């Protein structure tokens, strides 16, 4: 409270607002280009391959797709569950960009999927999600945390950790720092890039006690040039 008894308000972070605005504008104007780009490099197929081999998959998982975009991760997960004859459970997704959420809803409608709930939300204001959006068995985050201001990455990861069940797992796909990605991802998509040491440190700061770097399967090994896969547990 302030001295005059009024509730104090935290001033918005200008860096956060700028990053949010740039990401939202870019993915509104270039949503089609983004999906053509990831399709051309085989990213959806790579994610399906990773998830089909993911040991923690089982029926009725409660899942959060954090930064769901157009739905690549959720749809890949559905395909992996179907391939392993497992039942999907409760699935929620959020993203900052309404245009991407609309693409996701259109994809769900085409596939006749009606049990995925989507919201517009910001990972840095995750406390605004509904009360029921917690205790997840699996949180998947794909190509989203690159757009969080670099100094706030541990904060964003910590917010996701708090939404996990005690034995839940975060599966993170995030862009790798190298000269090729500096051109393709950092310049073209204005995203942050990370090396293993930076990600391990951010995970530790966020309170994850067990972190494992995974590999892309041989069928999509070229995607290792693009990014990291991390499996993290509280």
C-alpha positions as a printed Julia matrix, in Angstrom:
234×3 Matrix{Float64}:
   0.0     0.0     0.0
   1.13    3.59   -0.58
   1.38    6.15    2.19
  -2.1     7.51    1.46
  -3.65    4.06    1.74
  -4.13    3.42   -1.94
  -2.98    0.13   -3.44
   0.44    0.46   -4.97
   0.77   -0.55   -8.62
   3.89   -1.95  -10.21
   4.98    0.06  -13.2
   5.11   -1.94  -16.43
   8.52   -3.04  -17.63
   9.21   -1.02  -20.84
  11.49   -3.77  -22.14
   8.78   -6.35  -21.64
   6.18   -4.18  -23.36
   8.49   -3.61  -26.33
   9.29   -7.32  -26.69
   5.61   -8.23  -26.39
   4.58   -5.66  -28.96
   7.22   -6.75  -31.46
   6.39  -10.44  -31.09
   2.64   -9.89  -31.33
   2.94   -7.64  -34.38
   5.39   -9.95  -36.14
   3.36  -13.1   -35.59
   0.17  -11.34  -36.62
   1.64  -10.04  -39.87
   3.79  -13.1   -40.64
   1.76  -16.01  -39.27
   1.56  -17.64  -42.69
   5.27  -17.17  -43.33
   6.1   -18.7   -39.97
   4.1   -21.85  -40.65
   5.59  -22.21  -44.11
   9.06  -21.79  -42.62
   8.65  -24.41  -39.89
   6.99  -26.81  -42.32
   9.86  -26.4   -44.79
  12.44  -27.39  -42.16
  10.34  -30.3   -40.88
   9.75  -28.92  -37.41
   6.25  -30.41  -36.91
   7.51  -33.83  -37.99
  10.5   -33.5   -35.67
   8.32  -32.64  -32.73
   6.08  -35.63  -33.43
   9.15  -37.88  -33.5
  10.4   -36.5   -30.18
   7.03  -36.91  -28.49
   6.46  -40.44  -29.79
   9.63  -41.48  -28.04
   8.95  -39.51  -24.86
   8.96  -41.94  -21.94
   6.56  -39.92  -19.77
   3.61  -40.18  -22.16
   0.57  -42.0   -20.78
  -3.19  -41.79  -21.05
  -5.08  -38.9   -19.47
  -2.13  -36.57  -19.03
  -3.07  -33.05  -17.99
  -1.15  -30.87  -20.45
  -0.36  -27.17  -20.83
   0.96  -25.85  -24.14
   2.74  -22.66  -23.05
   3.07  -20.27  -25.96
   1.02  -22.58  -28.14
   1.1   -20.42  -31.28
  -0.67  -22.18  -34.11
  -0.77  -25.48  -32.26
   2.25  -27.36  -33.58
   3.15  -28.86  -30.19
  -0.37  -29.84  -29.16
  -1.16  -31.42  -32.52
   2.16  -33.28  -32.49
   1.34  -34.54  -29.0
  -2.09  -35.72  -30.16
  -0.47  -37.61  -33.02
   2.06  -39.19  -30.63
  -0.67  -40.27  -28.21
  -2.71  -41.74  -31.06
   0.33  -43.59  -32.42
   0.88  -45.15  -29.0
  -2.87  -45.85  -28.5
  -3.06  -43.52  -25.48
  -6.02  -41.33  -24.51
  -5.54  -37.54  -24.46
  -6.41  -35.85  -21.19
  -7.2   -32.26  -20.28
  -5.31  -29.9   -22.59
  -4.92  -26.15  -22.18
  -2.95  -23.69  -24.26
  -2.13  -20.01  -24.14
  -0.4   -17.56  -26.43
   0.14  -13.82  -26.61
  -0.97  -13.39  -30.24
  -4.69  -13.63  -31.13
  -3.92  -14.33  -34.8
  -1.94  -17.44  -33.88
  -4.7   -18.63  -31.54
  -7.19  -18.29  -34.38
  -5.0   -20.44  -36.62
  -4.83  -23.01  -33.83
  -8.62  -23.02  -33.38
  -9.06  -23.48  -37.14
  -6.68  -26.47  -37.1
  -8.54  -28.03  -34.17
 -11.85  -27.58  -35.99
 -10.5   -29.22  -39.16
  -9.4   -32.23  -37.12
 -12.62  -32.41  -35.12
 -10.85  -31.79  -31.79
 -13.13  -30.03  -29.33
 -11.51  -30.67  -25.95
  -8.6   -28.19  -26.09
  -9.14  -24.91  -24.23
  -7.21  -21.85  -25.43
  -6.65  -18.41  -23.92
  -4.69  -15.29  -24.76
  -2.13  -14.81  -21.99
   1.45  -13.79  -21.25
   3.93  -16.17  -19.63
   5.26  -13.23  -17.58
   1.79  -12.71  -16.11
   1.0   -16.37  -15.66
  -0.82  -15.7   -12.39
  -3.67  -14.42  -14.57
  -4.46  -17.91  -15.84
  -7.59  -19.6   -14.42
  -7.24  -21.29  -11.03
  -7.87  -24.69  -12.61
  -4.86  -24.27  -14.89
  -2.33  -25.92  -12.58
  -1.0   -29.32  -11.46
   0.0   -30.28  -14.99
   1.6   -33.63  -15.71
   3.27  -32.14  -18.77
   4.0   -28.59  -19.86
   5.28  -28.22  -23.42
   6.79  -24.93  -24.53
   8.0   -24.61  -28.09
   9.73  -21.57  -29.62
   8.12  -19.14  -27.18
  10.58  -18.35  -24.41
  12.99  -16.85  -26.95
  10.73  -13.79  -26.9
  10.91  -13.23  -23.15
  13.46  -10.52  -22.24
  16.66  -12.41  -21.54
  16.96  -11.28  -17.91
  13.43  -12.51  -17.21
  13.85  -16.04  -18.57
  14.29  -17.57  -15.07
  11.13  -15.77  -13.95
   9.15  -17.2   -16.87
  10.51  -20.69  -16.24
   9.71  -20.36  -12.53
   6.12  -19.46  -13.33
   5.78  -22.6   -15.44
   7.4   -24.72  -12.73
   4.77  -23.52  -10.24
   2.06  -24.85  -12.57
   3.53  -28.36  -12.66
   2.3   -31.24  -10.53
   4.84  -32.53   -8.0
   5.93  -35.24  -10.44
   5.26  -33.21  -13.59
   7.72  -32.45  -16.37
   8.49  -29.42  -18.52
   9.53  -30.22  -22.08
  11.14  -27.17  -23.63
  12.11  -26.59  -27.27
  14.21  -23.42  -27.63
  16.55  -21.9   -30.2
  20.28  -22.61  -30.03
  23.04  -20.01  -30.27
  25.22  -20.53  -33.34
  26.15  -18.48  -36.4
  23.45  -19.99  -38.6
  20.65  -19.29  -36.11
  21.96  -15.77  -35.57
  20.98  -15.18  -39.19
  17.85  -17.33  -39.52
  16.29  -16.87  -36.09
  17.82  -13.87  -34.33
  17.75  -11.52  -37.31
  14.76  -12.82  -39.23
  12.52  -13.67  -36.25
  14.11  -11.28  -33.7
  14.39  -14.04  -31.08
  16.94  -14.61  -28.34
  19.33  -17.53  -28.69
  20.82  -19.63  -25.87
  23.67  -22.02  -25.29
  23.51  -24.99  -22.91
  25.24  -23.21  -20.04
  22.83  -20.26  -20.16
  19.8   -22.54  -20.17
  21.14  -24.73  -17.36
  21.75  -21.63  -15.24
  18.26  -20.25  -15.95
  16.7   -23.59  -15.02
  18.61  -23.67  -11.75
  17.52  -20.11  -10.93
  13.92  -21.08  -11.71
  14.02  -23.88   -9.13
  14.23  -26.96  -11.34
  16.23  -29.66   -9.59
  16.54  -32.14  -12.45
  17.38  -30.96  -15.96
  18.26  -33.18  -18.92
  19.21  -32.14  -22.45
  17.61  -34.51  -24.95
  18.49  -35.24  -28.59
  16.35  -35.09  -31.68
  15.79  -38.57  -33.16
  17.91  -39.6   -36.12
  14.99  -39.01  -38.5
  15.06  -35.29  -37.66
  18.62  -34.87  -36.41
  19.09  -31.78  -38.61
  16.87  -29.86  -36.17
  19.66  -30.04  -33.59
  21.29  -27.23  -35.57
  18.23  -25.12  -34.75
  17.59  -25.81  -31.12
  17.77  -27.5   -27.75
  15.33  -29.9   -26.12
  15.25  -29.76  -22.33
  13.37  -32.03  -19.96
  13.06  -30.43  -16.53
  11.43  -31.55  -13.3
  10.82  -29.67  -10.04
